[in-house]
Amino acid sequence: MADKGDLGWRAVAGAAAFVGGFVARKALTYAWKKATGKEPPTNPESPQVALSEALGWAVVTGVGMEVTRLLVTRAAARQYAKANGRLPASFGMNDA
């Protein structure tokens, strides 16, 4: 059973990931429009979307969302450690 600290960390990390994902998606869409001059594909799996465009959007969103998740999780862990004097237990580094 998770203790209160783990539940608190899960809530903080979940909220941070949700907000970070939302902002990242908006930023990636904006950057795609600026770079290509058109909207990103809404359904890249469709055969009507050019393969190069579908692959490009998949790479951009995959890398962009993962980088965002990494940065947001690190920032949330840093704030959690400031507030609690230790990293979340799931990090396995509570001596830091």
C-alpha positions in Angstrom: 0.0 0.0 0.0 1.3 3.4 -0.9 2.0 5.9 1.9 0.8 9.5 1.9 4.1 10.7 0.4 3.7 8.4 -2.5 0.1 9.5 -3.1 1.2 13.1 -2.8 3.9 12.5 -5.3 1.6 10.7 -7.7 -0.9 13.6 -7.5 1.8 16.2 -8.1 3.5 14.2 -11.0 0.1 13.5 -12.6 -1.0 17.1 -12.5 2.4 18.3 -13.8 2.3 15.7 -16.6 -1.2 16.7 -17.6 -0.4 20.4 -17.8 3.0 19.8 -19.4 1.4 17.6 -22.1 -1.3 20.1 -22.8 1.2 23.0 -23.2 3.6 20.8 -25.2 0.9 19.8 -27.6 -0.1 23.4 -28.2 3.6 24.4 -28.7 4.3 21.5 -31.1 1.2 22.3 -33.1 2.2 26.0 -33.3 5.8 25.1 -34.4 4.5 22.6 -37.0 2.3 25.3 -38.5 5.2 27.8 -38.6 7.6 25.3 -40.1 5.2 23.7 -42.7 2.6 26.4 -43.3 -0.2 23.9 -42.6 -2.1 22.2 -39.8 -0.5 19.0 -38.5 -2.3 15.8 -39.6 -5.3 14.9 -37.4 -5.1 11.3 -38.3 -1.5 10.4 -39.4 -2.6 6.7 -39.8 -4.8 7.6 -42.7 -3.5 6.6 -46.2 -4.7 10.1 -47.4 -1.9 11.7 -45.3 1.5 11.6 -47.0 3.9 9.1 -45.4 6.6 11.8 -44.9 4.1 14.1 -43.2 2.8 11.3 -41.0 6.3 10.2 -40.0 7.4 13.8 -39.4 4.5 14.5 -37.1 5.0 11.2 -35.3 8.7 12.0 -34.6 8.0 15.6 -33.6 5.2 14.7 -31.2 7.0 11.6 -29.8 10.2 13.4 -29.1 8.5 16.6 -28.0 6.2 14.9 -25.6 8.9 12.7 -24.1 11.2 15.6 -23.5 8.4 17.5 -21.9 7.5 14.6 -19.7 11.2 14.3 -18.6 11.6 18.0 -17.9 8.2 18.3 -16.0 8.9 15.2 -13.9 12.3 16.5 -13.0 11.0 19.9 -12.1 8.1 18.3 -10.0 10.6 16.1 -8.2 12.8 19.1 -7.4 9.8 20.9 -5.9 8.7 17.8 -4.0 12.2 17.4 -2.6 12.2 21.1 -1.5 8.9 20.7 0.3 9.7 17.3 1.8 13.4 17.3 2.3 13.8 14.2 0.1 13.0 12.8 -3.3 9.9 10.7 -3.8 10.5 7.0 -2.8 10.0 5.9 -6.4 13.3 7.6 -7.3 15.2 5.2 -4.9 17.6 8.0 -4.0 16.4 9.2 -0.6 19.9 9.8 0.7 20.3 12.8 -1.6 
